[in-house]
Amino acid sequence: MISLPADIDVEVRKAVQRFWMTRYELLLTKLVRERLYDSACLLLSSRNSGESGEYEEPSTELAFRRLLASLVSQARAITTA
């Protein structure tokens, strides 16, 4: 979670959050595409909506469903080996 001083302008705060969201998305996408990671997931939520389980997935390539499918596939491969 990105912690910023309370007195920062709302637009600056949003710009910083977008910057970090983009950086994480680029990093995770690169790790998956270069096959350094089998899969990855990027979920975003606000403090308020996160407590109730609400989130957004900014990238379909980094969706939770894909990560879960990868984990299930790996588990099946291990148990059948």
C-alpha positions in Angstrom: 0.0 0.0 0.0 1.3 3.4 -0.9 1.3 5.8 2.0 1.3 9.5 1.2 1.1 12.5 3.6 -2.5 13.6 4.3 -2.0 17.1 3.0 -1.0 16.1 -0.6 -3.3 17.4 -3.3 -5.9 14.9 -4.5 -4.7 15.1 -8.1 -1.1 14.5 -7.1 -2.3 11.5 -5.0 -4.1 10.0 -7.9 -1.2 10.5 -10.2 1.2 8.8 -7.8 -1.3 5.8 -7.5 -1.6 5.5 -11.3 2.2 5.6 -11.6 2.7 2.8 -9.1 -0.2 0.7 -10.6 1.4 1.0 -14.0 4.8 0.1 -12.7 3.5 -3.1 -10.9 1.5 -4.0 -14.0 4.6 -3.7 -16.3 6.8 -5.6 -13.9 4.4 -8.5 -13.4 3.6 -8.7 -17.1 7.3 -8.8 -18.0 8.0 -11.6 -15.4 5.2 -13.7 -16.8 6.0 -13.1 -20.5 9.6 -13.9 -20.0 8.6 -17.1 -18.1 10.3 -16.1 -14.9 7.0 -16.5 -13.2 4.4 -19.1 -14.2 1.6 -16.6 -13.5 0.9 -13.4 -11.5 -2.0 -11.4 -10.4 -2.7 -7.7 -9.9 -5.6 -6.7 -7.8 -6.4 -3.1 -6.8 -8.8 -1.8 -4.1 -9.3 1.3 -2.0 -9.1 1.1 1.8 -12.8 1.2 2.1 -13.8 -1.2 -0.7 -11.0 -3.6 0.1 -12.4 -4.3 3.5 -15.6 -5.6 1.9 -13.8 -7.7 -0.7 -14.3 -5.3 -3.7 -11.4 -5.1 -6.1 -10.5 -4.4 -9.7 -8.3 -6.2 -12.1 -6.6 -3.6 -14.4 -5.2 -6.3 -16.7 -6.8 -9.5 -18.1 -3.4 -11.0 -18.4 -2.9 -10.5 -14.6 -6.3 -11.6 -13.6 -6.9 -13.7 -10.4 -8.6 -16.4 -12.5 -5.4 -16.9 -14.5 -3.3 -17.2 -11.4 -5.7 -19.7 -9.9 -5.8 -21.8 -13.1 -2.0 -21.9 -13.0 -1.9 -23.0 -9.4 -4.4 -25.7 -10.0 -2.5 -26.9 -13.0 0.8 -27.0 -11.0 -1.0 -28.9 -8.1 -2.4 -31.5 -10.5 1.0 -32.0 -12.1 2.6 -32.6 -8.7 -0.1 -35.0 -7.5 -0.1 -37.1 -10.7 3.7 -37.3 -10.9 
